[in-house]
Amino acid sequence: MTETEQNAPAAPAVFRAEAFTRHGHWHLEIASLDREPDAGDTEALLVTLWPVGETPEGGGFPAEALRDQLRENGFALADPDHGTGGWTPTGDRDRFTATCYQTDEATA
């Protein structure tokens, strides 16, 4: 085994962030997809941040506020230029999803 193979960095754990509305507020959940997401085999991390903000009629999707919430809690979008500010609609009304990863920059 070469030195490069021995010291190869591990790929960062992948997480799924889901944004949805409930009782007039946007909510954000983060779940780990470390293993087999299609089989439902996930690691134990689940973070629920709430509420992100009001959802006034016609107010639109708060992509930037949700991205800020992720950043404040030590996560970053994997592809911030994808979809709607890094988020993809799931097909359900007022529900979006994004792939993200953990950073070392959580703020208190």
Biopython code that builds the backbone (N, CA, C, O; Angstrom):
import numpy as np
from Bio.PDB.StructureBuilder import StructureBuilder

atoms = [
    (1, "MET", "N", (0.857, -1.181, 0.000)),
    (1, "MET", "CA", (0.000, 0.000, 0.000)),
    (1, "MET", "C", (0.899, 1.239, 0.000)),
    (1, "MET", "O", (1.852, 1.315, 0.776)),
    (2, "THR", "N", (0.601, 2.196, -0.857)),
    (2, "THR", "CA", (1.412, 3.405, -0.923)),
    (2, "THR", "C", (1.011, 4.374, 0.182)),
    (2, "THR", "O", (-0.048, 4.235, 0.795)),
    (3, "GLU", "N", (1.867, 5.352, 0.424)),
    (3, "GLU", "CA", (1.573, 6.344, 1.460)),
    (3, "GLU", "C", (0.312, 7.129, 1.119)),
    (3, "GLU", "O", (-0.459, 7.476, 2.013)),
    (4, "THR", "N", (0.093, 7.413, -0.166)),
    (4, "THR", "CA", (-1.103, 8.140, -0.591)),
    (4, "THR", "C", (-2.358, 7.362, -0.242)),
    (4, "THR", "O", (-3.339, 7.939, 0.228)),
    (5, "GLU", "N", (-2.333, 6.057, -0.468)),
    (5, "GLU", "CA", (-3.505, 5.241, -0.143)),
    (5, "GLU", "C", (-3.743, 5.190, 1.352)),
    (5, "GLU", "O", (-4.894, 5.164, 1.789)),
    (6, "GLN", "N", (-2.698, 5.175, 2.136)),
    (6, "GLN", "CA", (-2.834, 5.110, 3.585)),
    (6, "GLN", "C", (-3.387, 6.404, 4.158)),
    (6, "GLN", "O", (-4.106, 6.383, 5.157)),
    (7, "ASN", "N", (-3.061, 7.527, 3.539)),
    (7, "ASN", "CA", (-3.453, 8.820, 4.090)),
    (7, "ASN", "C", (-4.591, 9.484, 3.318)),
    (7, "ASN", "O", (-4.855, 10.671, 3.510)),
    (8, "ALA", "N", (-5.256, 8.746, 2.463)),
    (8, "ALA", "CA", (-6.353, 9.321, 1.687)),
    (8, "ALA", "C", (-7.441, 9.825, 2.637)),
    (8, "ALA", "O", (-7.874, 9.090, 3.524)),
    (9, "PRO", "N", (-7.880, 11.060, 2.461)),
    (9, "PRO", "CA", (-8.917, 11.586, 3.352)),
    (9, "PRO", "C", (-10.249, 10.874, 3.134)),
    (9, "PRO", "O", (-10.598, 10.503, 2.013)),
    (10, "ALA", "N", (-10.970, 10.696, 4.209)),
    (10, "ALA", "CA", (-12.288, 10.071, 4.117)),
    (10, "ALA", "C", (-13.257, 11.062, 3.478)),
    (10, "ALA", "O", (-13.160, 12.267, 3.710)),
    (11, "ALA", "N", (-14.167, 10.566, 2.694)),
    (11, "ALA", "CA", (-15.189, 11.424, 2.096)),
    (11, "ALA", "C", (-16.081, 11.958, 3.213)),
    (11, "ALA", "O", (-16.409, 11.227, 4.148)),
    (12, "PRO", "N", (-16.476, 13.233, 3.122)),
    (12, "PRO", "CA", (-17.341, 13.778, 4.168)),
    (12, "PRO", "C", (-18.691, 13.073, 4.178)),
    (12, "PRO", "O", (-19.204, 12.669, 3.135)),
    (13, "ALA", "N", (-19.247, 12.934, 5.351)),
    (13, "ALA", "CA", (-20.569, 12.325, 5.480)),
    (13, "ALA", "C", (-21.591, 13.198, 4.762)),
    (13, "ALA", "O", (-21.511, 14.425, 4.803)),
    (14, "VAL", "N", (-22.530, 12.566, 4.120)),
    (14, "VAL", "CA", (-23.557, 13.290, 3.380)),
    (14, "VAL", "C", (-24.836, 13.331, 4.213)),
    (14, "VAL", "O", (-25.200, 12.353, 4.865)),
    (15, "PHE", "N", (-25.498, 14.463, 4.180)),
    (15, "PHE", "CA", (-26.739, 14.660, 4.917)),
    (15, "PHE", "C", (-27.808, 15.146, 3.960)),
    (15, "PHE", "O", (-27.508, 15.712, 2.909)),
    (16, "ARG", "N", (-29.056, 14.919, 4.331)),
    (16, "ARG", "CA", (-30.188, 15.438, 3.559)),
    (16, "ARG", "C", (-30.880, 16.480, 4.421)),
    (16, "ARG", "O", (-31.288, 16.203, 5.549)),
    (17, "ALA", "N", (-31.004, 17.670, 3.881)),
    (17, "ALA", "CA", (-31.757, 18.724, 4.556)),
    (17, "ALA", "C", (-33.119, 18.790, 3.900)),
    (17, "ALA", "O", (-33.232, 18.760, 2.675)),
    (18, "GLU", "N", (-34.150, 18.881, 4.719)),
    (18, "GLU", "CA", (-35.509, 19.007, 4.200)),
    (18, "GLU", "C", (-36.148, 20.239, 4.800)),
    (18, "GLU", "O", (-36.139, 20.423, 6.017)),
    (19, "ALA", "N", (-36.703, 21.082, 3.948)),
    (19, "ALA", "CA", (-37.411, 22.282, 4.389)),
    (19, "ALA", "C", (-38.884, 22.098, 4.074)),
    (19, "ALA", "O", (-39.247, 21.662, 2.982)),
    (20, "PHE", "N", (-39.736, 22.437, 5.045)),
    (20, "PHE", "CA", (-41.175, 22.279, 4.836)),
    (20, "PHE", "C", (-41.927, 23.268, 5.719)),
    (20, "PHE", "O", (-41.381, 23.789, 6.692)),
    (21, "THR", "N", (-43.180, 23.518, 5.369)),
    (21, "THR", "CA", (-43.994, 24.413, 6.185)),
    (21, "THR", "C", (-44.911, 23.617, 7.088)),
    (21, "THR", "O", (-45.429, 22.561, 6.724)),
    (22, "ARG", "N", (-45.091, 24.160, 8.276)),
    (22, "ARG", "CA", (-46.039, 23.584, 9.237)),
    (22, "ARG", "C", (-46.533, 24.733, 10.109)),
    (22, "ARG", "O", (-45.733, 25.482, 10.670)),
    (23, "HIS", "N", (-47.831, 24.865, 10.221)),
    (23, "HIS", "CA", (-48.457, 25.908, 11.034)),
    (23, "HIS", "C", (-47.952, 27.306, 10.668)),
    (23, "HIS", "O", (-47.754, 28.153, 11.539)),
    (24, "GLY", "N", (-47.747, 27.536, 9.367)),
    (24, "GLY", "CA", (-47.373, 28.863, 8.903)),
    (24, "GLY", "C", (-45.915, 29.232, 9.075)),
    (24, "GLY", "O", (-45.560, 30.395, 8.887)),
    (25, "HIS", "N", (-45.053, 28.283, 9.427)),
    (25, "HIS", "CA", (-43.624, 28.545, 9.570)),
    (25, "HIS", "C", (-42.823, 27.519, 8.767)),
    (25, "HIS", "O", (-43.256, 26.381, 8.584)),
    (26, "TRP", "N", (-41.655, 27.940, 8.295)),
    (26, "TRP", "CA", (-40.752, 27.010, 7.631)),
    (26, "TRP", "C", (-39.950, 26.272, 8.690)),
    (26, "TRP", "O", (-39.491, 26.875, 9.660)),
    (27, "HIS", "N", (-39.782, 24.983, 8.508)),
    (27, "HIS", "CA", (-38.994, 24.137, 9.401)),
    (27, "HIS", "C", (-37.886, 23.477, 8.601)),
    (27, "HIS", "O", (-37.991, 23.316, 7.385)),
    (28, "LEU", "N", (-36.827, 23.098, 9.294)),
    (28, "LEU", "CA", (-35.668, 22.515, 8.643)),
    (28, "LEU", "C", (-35.238, 21.280, 9.412)),
    (28, "LEU", "O", (-35.003, 21.353, 10.618)),
    (29, "GLU", "N", (-35.131, 20.143, 8.729)),
    (29, "GLU", "CA", (-34.651, 18.898, 9.324)),
    (29, "GLU", "C", (-33.404, 18.448, 8.578)),
    (29, "GLU", "O", (-33.309, 18.586, 7.359)),
    (30, "ILE", "N", (-32.457, 17.911, 9.323)),
    (30, "ILE", "CA", (-31.225, 17.407, 8.722)),
    (30, "ILE", "C", (-31.035, 15.966, 9.183)),
    (30, "ILE", "O", (-31.003, 15.693, 10.383)),
    (31, "ALA", "N", (-30.911, 15.054, 8.239)),
    (31, "ALA", "CA", (-30.723, 13.638, 8.558)),
    (31, "ALA", "C", (-29.492, 13.110, 7.831)),
    (31, "ALA", "O", (-29.216, 13.512, 6.701)),
    (32, "SER", "N", (-28.760, 12.223, 8.468)),
    (32, "SER", "CA", (-27.565, 11.646, 7.867)),
    (32, "SER", "C", (-27.938, 10.603, 6.827)),
    (32, "SER", "O", (-28.889, 9.841, 7.003)),
    (33, "LEU", "N", (-27.172, 10.580, 5.739)),
    (33, "LEU", "CA", (-27.344, 9.574, 4.691)),
    (33, "LEU", "C", (-26.054, 8.765, 4.573)),
    (33, "LEU", "O", (-25.623, 8.414, 3.474)),
    (34, "ASP", "N", (-25.458, 8.480, 5.706)),
    (34, "ASP", "CA", (-24.148, 7.835, 5.747)),
    (34, "ASP", "C", (-24.099, 6.464, 5.095)),
    (34, "ASP", "O", (-23.057, 6.073, 4.568)),
    (35, "ARG", "N", (-25.176, 5.744, 5.117)),
    (35, "ARG", "CA", (-25.132, 4.354, 4.660)),
    (35, "ARG", "C", (-25.951, 4.140, 3.401)),
    (35, "ARG", "O", (-25.491, 4.458, 2.305)),
    (36, "GLU", "N", (-27.118, 3.623, 3.535)),
    (36, "GLU", "CA", (-27.962, 3.276, 2.385)),
    (36, "GLU", "C", (-29.256, 4.079, 2.434)),
    (36, "GLU", "O", (-30.255, 3.599, 2.969)),
    (37, "PRO", "N", (-29.258, 5.290, 1.887)),
    (37, "PRO", "CA", (-30.458, 6.116, 1.985)),
    (37, "PRO", "C", (-31.681, 5.489, 1.328)),
    (37, "PRO", "O", (-32.803, 5.706, 1.784)),
    (38, "ASP", "N", (-31.482, 4.713, 0.261)),
    (38, "ASP", "CA", (-32.635, 4.108, -0.411)),
    (38, "ASP", "C", (-33.273, 3.014, 0.426)),
    (38, "ASP", "O", (-34.467, 2.743, 0.296)),
    (39, "ALA", "N", (-32.471, 2.378, 1.294)),
    (39, "ALA", "CA", (-32.991, 1.317, 2.146)),
    (39, "ALA", "C", (-33.448, 1.855, 3.498)),
    (39, "ALA", "O", (-33.984, 1.111, 4.319)),
    (40, "GLY", "N", (-33.234, 3.155, 3.728)),
    (40, "GLY", "CA", (-33.643, 3.745, 5.000)),
    (40, "GLY", "C", (-32.628, 3.531, 6.106)),
    (40, "GLY", "O", (-32.922, 3.816, 7.267)),
    (41, "ASP", "N", (-31.441, 3.037, 5.781)),
    (41, "ASP", "CA", (-30.407, 2.787, 6.779)),
    (41, "ASP", "C", (-29.588, 4.058, 6.948)),
    (41, "ASP", "O", (-28.662, 4.307, 6.177)),
    (42, "THR", "N", (-29.918, 4.854, 7.939)),
    (42, "THR", "CA", (-29.225, 6.114, 8.158)),
    (42, "THR", "C", (-28.592, 6.138, 9.535)),
    (42, "THR", "O", (-28.979, 5.382, 10.426)),
    (43, "GLU", "N", (-27.618, 7.013, 9.697)),
    (43, "GLU", "CA", (-27.023, 7.232, 11.002)),
    (43, "GLU", "C", (-28.015, 7.990, 11.873)),
    (43, "GLU", "O", (-29.073, 8.402, 11.398)),
    (44, "ALA", "N", (-27.686, 8.170, 13.123)),
    (44, "ALA", "CA", (-28.633, 8.670, 14.105)),
    (44, "ALA", "C", (-28.850, 10.180, 14.119)),
    (44, "ALA", "O", (-29.776, 10.647, 14.782)),
    (45, "LEU", "N", (-28.033, 10.958, 13.417)),
    (45, "LEU", "CA", (-28.153, 12.405, 13.503)),
    (45, "LEU", "C", (-29.432, 12.901, 12.846)),
    (45, "LEU", "O", (-29.677, 12.648, 11.666)),
    (46, "LEU", "N", (-30.220, 13.589, 13.599)),
    (46, "LEU", "CA", (-31.407, 14.259, 13.067)),
    (46, "LEU", "C", (-31.525, 15.565, 13.826)),
    (46, "LEU", "O", (-31.696, 15.566, 15.045)),
    (47, "VAL", "N", (-31.436, 16.657, 13.124)),
    (47, "VAL", "CA", (-31.514, 17.975, 13.733)),
    (47, "VAL", "C", (-32.782, 18.632, 13.215)),
    (47, "VAL", "O", (-33.019, 18.645, 12.007)),
    (48, "THR", "N", (-33.583, 19.167, 14.088)),
    (48, "THR", "CA", (-34.758, 19.920, 13.674)),
    (48, "THR", "C", (-34.591, 21.342, 14.176)),
    (48, "THR", "O", (-34.459, 21.565, 15.379)),
    (49, "LEU", "N", (-34.594, 22.289, 13.280)),
    (49, "LEU", "CA", (-34.455, 23.701, 13.623)),
    (49, "LEU", "C", (-35.782, 24.370, 13.339)),
    (49, "LEU", "O", (-36.323, 24.246, 12.241)),
    (50, "TRP", "N", (-36.307, 25.078, 14.324)),
    (50, "TRP", "CA", (-37.565, 25.716, 14.064)),
    (50, "TRP", "C", (-37.819, 26.911, 14.904)),
    (50, "TRP", "O", (-37.166, 27.100, 15.931)),
    (51, "PRO", "N", (-38.763, 27.739, 14.496)),
    (51, "PRO", "CA", (-39.146, 27.947, 13.100)),
    (51, "PRO", "C", (-38.120, 28.828, 12.416)),
    (51, "PRO", "O", (-37.452, 29.625, 13.074)),
    (52, "VAL", "N", (-37.987, 28.700, 11.124)),
    (52, "VAL", "CA", (-37.048, 29.513, 10.360)),
    (52, "VAL", "C", (-37.649, 30.885, 10.094)),
    (52, "VAL", "O", (-36.949, 31.895, 10.160)),
    (53, "GLY", "N", (-38.909, 30.922, 9.802)),
    (53, "GLY", "CA", (-39.542, 32.221, 9.532)),
    (53, "GLY", "C", (-40.982, 32.057, 9.121)),
    (53, "GLY", "O", (-41.433, 30.956, 8.803)),
    (54, "GLU", "N", (-41.690, 33.148, 9.131)),
    (54, "GLU", "CA", (-43.088, 33.151, 8.728)),
    (54, "GLU", "C", (-43.211, 32.823, 7.251)),
    (54, "GLU", "O", (-42.269, 33.025, 6.484)),
    (55, "THR", "N", (-44.357, 32.323, 6.854)),
    (55, "THR", "CA", (-44.607, 32.037, 5.446)),
    (55, "THR", "C", (-45.811, 32.846, 4.981)),
    (55, "THR", "O", (-46.901, 32.299, 4.817)),
    (56, "PRO", "N", (-45.620, 34.144, 4.769)),
    (56, "PRO", "CA", (-46.757, 34.943, 4.318)),
    (56, "PRO", "C", (-47.244, 34.463, 2.958)),
    (56, "PRO", "O", (-46.465, 33.961, 2.147)),
    (57, "GLU", "N", (-48.515, 34.622, 2.725)),
    (57, "GLU", "CA", (-49.089, 34.197, 1.446)),
    (57, "GLU", "C", (-48.305, 34.831, 0.303)),
    (57, "GLU", "O", (-48.132, 36.049, 0.260)),
    (58, "GLY", "N", (-47.839, 34.008, -0.611)),
    (58, "GLY", "CA", (-47.097, 34.506, -1.755)),
    (58, "GLY", "C", (-45.681, 34.945, -1.422)),
    (58, "GLY", "O", (-45.016, 35.565, -2.252)),
    (59, "GLY", "N", (-45.208, 34.632, -0.213)),
    (59, "GLY", "CA", (-43.889, 35.076, 0.212)),
    (59, "GLY", "C", (-42.749, 34.337, -0.450)),
    (59, "GLY", "O", (-41.614, 34.814, -0.435)),
    (60, "GLY", "N", (-43.027, 33.176, -1.035)),
    (60, "GLY", "CA", (-41.982, 32.430, -1.714)),
    (60, "GLY", "C", (-41.158, 31.572, -0.777)),
    (60, "GLY", "O", (-41.370, 31.556, 0.435)),
    (61, "PHE", "N", (-40.223, 30.868, -1.363)),
    (61, "PHE", "CA", (-39.366, 29.948, -0.634)),
    (61, "PHE", "C", (-38.154, 30.699, -0.061)),
    (61, "PHE", "O", (-37.442, 31.363, -0.814)),
    (62, "PRO", "N", (-37.906, 30.610, 1.252)),
    (62, "PRO", "CA", (-36.823, 31.362, 1.887)),
    (62, "PRO", "C", (-35.469, 30.651, 1.800)),
    (62, "PRO", "O", (-34.892, 30.296, 2.828)),
    (63, "ALA", "N", (-34.961, 30.442, 0.587)),
    (63, "ALA", "CA", (-33.728, 29.689, 0.383)),
    (63, "ALA", "C", (-32.555, 30.277, 1.163)),
    (63, "ALA", "O", (-31.787, 29.533, 1.773)),
    (64, "GLU", "N", (-32.408, 31.582, 1.151)),
    (64, "GLU", "CA", (-31.275, 32.207, 1.825)),
    (64, "GLU", "C", (-31.373, 32.054, 3.346)),
    (64, "GLU", "O", (-30.369, 31.772, 4.000)),
    (65, "ALA", "N", (-32.555, 32.233, 3.909)),
    (65, "ALA", "CA", (-32.725, 32.076, 5.360)),
    (65, "ALA", "C", (-32.449, 30.637, 5.788)),
    (65, "ALA", "O", (-31.854, 30.404, 6.840)),
    (66, "LEU", "N", (-32.879, 29.675, 4.975)),
    (66, "LEU", "CA", (-32.623, 28.271, 5.300)),
    (66, "LEU", "C", (-31.141, 27.944, 5.182)),
    (66, "LEU", "O", (-30.602, 27.196, 5.998)),
    (67, "ARG", "N", (-30.486, 28.495, 4.177)),
    (67, "ARG", "CA", (-29.043, 28.299, 4.022)),
    (67, "ARG", "C", (-28.301, 28.888, 5.227)),
    (67, "ARG", "O", (-27.340, 28.294, 5.716)),
    (68, "ASP", "N", (-28.748, 30.059, 5.705)),
    (68, "ASP", "CA", (-28.142, 30.666, 6.897)),
    (68, "ASP", "C", (-28.337, 29.790, 8.129)),
    (68, "ASP", "O", (-27.422, 29.648, 8.940)),
    (69, "GLN", "N", (-29.528, 29.199, 8.275)),
    (69, "GLN", "CA", (-29.790, 28.294, 9.404)),
    (69, "GLN", "C", (-28.865, 27.084, 9.350)),
    (69, "GLN", "O", (-28.332, 26.661, 10.375)),
    (70, "LEU", "N", (-28.675, 26.529, 8.160)),
    (70, "LEU", "CA", (-27.745, 25.402, 8.015)),
    (70, "LEU", "C", (-26.343, 25.817, 8.459)),
    (70, "LEU", "O", (-25.701, 25.119, 9.243)),
    (71, "ARG", "N", (-25.878, 26.949, 7.955)),
    (71, "ARG", "CA", (-24.535, 27.429, 8.262)),
    (71, "ARG", "C", (-24.365, 27.663, 9.768)),
    (71, "ARG", "O", (-23.340, 27.296, 10.344)),
    (72, "GLU", "N", (-25.362, 28.269, 10.398)),
    (72, "GLU", "CA", (-25.298, 28.546, 11.834)),
    (72, "GLU", "C", (-25.230, 27.269, 12.666)),
    (72, "GLU", "O", (-24.791, 27.291, 13.816)),
    (73, "ASN", "N", (-25.664, 26.166, 12.082)),
    (73, "ASN", "CA", (-25.678, 24.898, 12.811)),
    (73, "ASN", "C", (-24.641, 23.904, 12.288)),
    (73, "ASN", "O", (-24.732, 22.703, 12.542)),
    (74, "GLY", "N", (-23.658, 24.424, 11.556)),
    (74, "GLY", "CA", (-22.527, 23.602, 11.156)),
    (74, "GLY", "C", (-22.723, 22.768, 9.908)),
    (74, "GLY", "O", (-22.105, 21.711, 9.775)),
    (75, "PHE", "N", (-23.570, 23.215, 8.985)),
    (75, "PHE", "CA", (-23.797, 22.500, 7.736)),
    (75, "PHE", "C", (-23.688, 23.458, 6.564)),
    (75, "PHE", "O", (-23.879, 24.663, 6.722)),
    (76, "ALA", "N", (-23.381, 22.924, 5.388)),
    (76, "ALA", "CA", (-23.325, 23.726, 4.163)),
    (76, "ALA", "C", (-23.947, 22.921, 3.034)),
    (76, "ALA", "O", (-23.839, 21.696, 2.996)),
    (77, "LEU", "N", (-24.597, 23.620, 2.119)),
    (77, "LEU", "CA", (-25.184, 22.957, 0.956)),
    (77, "LEU", "C", (-24.080, 22.378, 0.087)),
    (77, "LEU", "O", (-23.053, 23.021, -0.127)),
    (78, "ALA", "N", (-24.284, 21.179, -0.409)),
    (78, "ALA", "CA", (-23.301, 20.530, -1.268)),
    (78, "ALA", "C", (-23.250, 21.198, -2.638)),
    (78, "ALA", "O", (-22.183, 21.272, -3.246)),
    (79, "ASP", "N", (-24.382, 21.683, -3.130)),
    (79, "ASP", "CA", (-24.443, 22.305, -4.449)),
    (79, "ASP", "C", (-25.335, 23.549, -4.371)),
    (79, "ASP", "O", (-26.501, 23.500, -4.762)),
    (80, "PRO", "N", (-24.783, 24.674, -3.862)),
    (80, "PRO", "CA", (-25.617, 25.863, -3.639)),
    (80, "PRO", "C", (-26.173, 26.501, -4.908)),
    (80, "PRO", "O", (-27.079, 27.331, -4.825)),
    (81, "ASP", "N", (-25.653, 26.134, -6.081)),
    (81, "ASP", "CA", (-26.153, 26.712, -7.331)),
    (81, "ASP", "C", (-27.234, 25.861, -7.983)),
    (81, "ASP", "O", (-27.771, 26.241, -9.024)),
    (82, "HIS", "N", (-27.559, 24.725, -7.393)),
    (82, "HIS", "CA", (-28.549, 23.806, -7.959)),
    (82, "HIS", "C", (-29.961, 24.248, -7.584)),
    (82, "HIS", "O", (-30.189, 24.743, -6.480)),
    (83, "GLY", "N", (-30.887, 24.073, -8.487)),
    (83, "GLY", "CA", (-32.308, 24.287, -8.200)),
    (83, "GLY", "C", (-32.621, 25.692, -7.737)),
    (83, "GLY", "O", (-32.185, 26.670, -8.344)),
    (84, "THR", "N", (-33.385, 25.790, -6.652)),
    (84, "THR", "CA", (-33.805, 27.063, -6.073)),
    (84, "THR", "C", (-32.868, 27.409, -4.926)),
    (84, "THR", "O", (-33.137, 27.050, -3.780)),
    (85, "GLY", "N", (-31.785, 28.092, -5.215)),
    (85, "GLY", "CA", (-30.823, 28.462, -4.176)),
    (85, "GLY", "C", (-30.188, 27.262, -3.512)),
    (85, "GLY", "O", (-29.839, 27.321, -2.333)),
    (86, "GLY", "N", (-30.030, 26.159, -4.256)),
    (86, "GLY", "CA", (-29.442, 24.938, -3.708)),
    (86, "GLY", "C", (-30.472, 23.907, -3.269)),
    (86, "GLY", "O", (-30.108, 22.812, -2.840)),
    (87, "TRP", "N", (-31.729, 24.240, -3.370)),
    (87, "TRP", "CA", (-32.822, 23.374, -2.918)),
    (87, "TRP", "C", (-33.624, 22.868, -4.112)),
    (87, "TRP", "O", (-33.749, 23.562, -5.121)),
    (88, "THR", "N", (-34.168, 21.654, -3.993)),
    (88, "THR", "CA", (-34.967, 21.048, -5.049)),
    (88, "THR", "C", (-36.377, 20.776, -4.517)),
    (88, "THR", "O", (-36.527, 20.173, -3.455)),
    (89, "PRO", "N", (-37.409, 21.212, -5.242)),
    (89, "PRO", "CA", (-38.777, 20.885, -4.818)),
    (89, "PRO", "C", (-38.991, 19.371, -4.866)),
    (89, "PRO", "O", (-38.509, 18.703, -5.781)),
    (90, "THR", "N", (-39.709, 18.835, -3.889)),
    (90, "THR", "CA", (-39.938, 17.389, -3.840)),
    (90, "THR", "C", (-41.176, 16.972, -4.609)),
    (90, "THR", "O", (-41.391, 15.781, -4.834)),
    (91, "GLY", "N", (-41.983, 17.924, -5.013)),
    (91, "GLY", "CA", (-43.247, 17.601, -5.667)),
    (91, "GLY", "C", (-44.417, 17.825, -4.727)),
    (91, "GLY", "O", (-45.542, 18.053, -5.173)),
    (92, "ASP", "N", (-44.156, 17.762, -3.421)),
    (92, "ASP", "CA", (-45.179, 18.101, -2.432)),
    (92, "ASP", "C", (-45.188, 19.609, -2.256)),
    (92, "ASP", "O", (-44.156, 20.270, -2.368)),
    (93, "ARG", "N", (-46.343, 20.130, -1.986)),
    (93, "ARG", "CA", (-46.459, 21.582, -1.803)),
    (93, "ARG", "C", (-45.631, 22.032, -0.600)),
    (93, "ARG", "O", (-45.694, 21.422, 0.468)),
    (94, "ASP", "N", (-44.863, 23.089, -0.779)),
    (94, "ASP", "CA", (-44.054, 23.681, 0.287)),
    (94, "ASP", "C", (-43.109, 22.688, 0.950)),
    (94, "ASP", "O", (-42.988, 22.665, 2.175)),
    (95, "ARG", "N", (-42.438, 21.864, 0.141)),
    (95, "ARG", "CA", (-41.436, 20.920, 0.652)),
    (95, "ARG", "C", (-40.275, 20.865, -0.335)),
    (95, "ARG", "O", (-40.457, 20.607, -1.524)),
    (96, "PHE", "N", (-39.076, 21.116, 0.191)),
    (96, "PHE", "CA", (-37.860, 21.135, -0.614)),
    (96, "PHE", "C", (-36.804, 20.273, 0.063)),
    (96, "PHE", "O", (-36.871, 20.032, 1.268)),
    (97, "THR", "N", (-35.830, 19.808, -0.711)),
    (97, "THR", "CA", (-34.753, 18.996, -0.161)),
    (97, "THR", "C", (-33.424, 19.438, -0.768)),
    (97, "THR", "O", (-33.381, 20.009, -1.857)),
    (98, "ALA", "N", (-32.342, 19.162, -0.041)),
    (98, "ALA", "CA", (-31.001, 19.508, -0.520)),
    (98, "ALA", "C", (-29.996, 18.564, 0.117)),
    (98, "ALA", "O", (-30.197, 18.095, 1.237)),
    (99, "THR", "N", (-28.919, 18.288, -0.598)),
    (99, "THR", "CA", (-27.820, 17.526, -0.040)),
    (99, "THR", "C", (-26.874, 18.511, 0.635)),
    (99, "THR", "O", (-26.597, 19.583, 0.098)),
    (100, "CYS", "N", (-26.382, 18.144, 1.807)),
    (100, "CYS", "CA", (-25.474, 19.030, 2.514)),
    (100, "CYS", "C", (-24.407, 18.212, 3.234)),
    (100, "CYS", "O", (-24.476, 16.984, 3.273)),
    (101, "TYR", "N", (-23.436, 18.895, 3.794)),
    (101, "TYR", "CA", (-22.373, 18.229, 4.545)),
    (101, "TYR", "C", (-22.072, 19.042, 5.796)),
    (101, "TYR", "O", (-22.384, 20.230, 5.875)),
    (102, "GLN", "N", (-21.463, 18.382, 6.764)),
    (102, "GLN", "CA", (-21.140, 19.017, 8.032)),
    (102, "GLN", "C", (-19.847, 19.806, 7.897)),
    (102, "GLN", "O", (-18.901, 19.362, 7.247)),
    (103, "THR", "N", (-19.816, 20.981, 8.519)),
    (103, "THR", "CA", (-18.610, 21.811, 8.528)),
    (103, "THR", "C", (-18.146, 21.944, 9.977)),
    (103, "THR", "O", (-18.801, 21.452, 10.895)),
    (104, "ASP", "N", (-17.039, 22.598, 10.166)),
    (104, "ASP", "CA", (-16.543, 22.854, 11.515)),
    (104, "ASP", "C", (-16.878, 24.259, 11.977)),
    (104, "ASP", "O", (-16.285, 24.759, 12.933)),
    (105, "GLU", "N", (-17.823, 24.898, 11.306)),
    (105, "GLU", "CA", (-18.085, 26.303, 11.545)),
    (105, "GLU", "C", (-19.426, 26.579, 12.216)),
    (105, "GLU", "O", (-20.057, 27.588, 11.901)),
    (106, "ALA", "N", (-19.881, 25.735, 13.116)),
    (106, "ALA", "CA", (-21.141, 25.989, 13.814)),
    (106, "ALA", "C", (-20.969, 27.220, 14.698)),
    (106, "ALA", "O", (-19.939, 27.391, 15.349)),
    (107, "THR", "N", (-21.984, 28.069, 14.713)),
    (107, "THR", "CA", (-21.950, 29.264, 15.559)),
    (107, "THR", "C", (-22.882, 29.075, 16.733)),
    (107, "THR", "O", (-23.887, 28.369, 16.644)),
    (108, "ALA", "N", (-22.537, 29.712, 17.831)),
    (108, "ALA", "CA", (-23.356, 29.569, 19.046)),
    (108, "ALA", "C", (-24.412, 30.625, 19.100)),
    (108, "ALA", "O", (-25.196, 30.665, 20.048)),
]
sb = StructureBuilder()
sb.init_structure("model")
sb.init_model(0)
sb.init_chain("A")
sb.init_seg("    ")
for serial, (resi, resn, name, xyz) in enumerate(atoms, 1):
    if name == "N":
        sb.init_residue(resn, " ", resi, " ")
    sb.init_atom(name, np.array(xyz, "f"), 0.0, 1.0, " ", f" {name:<3s}", serial, name[0])
structure = sb.get_structure()
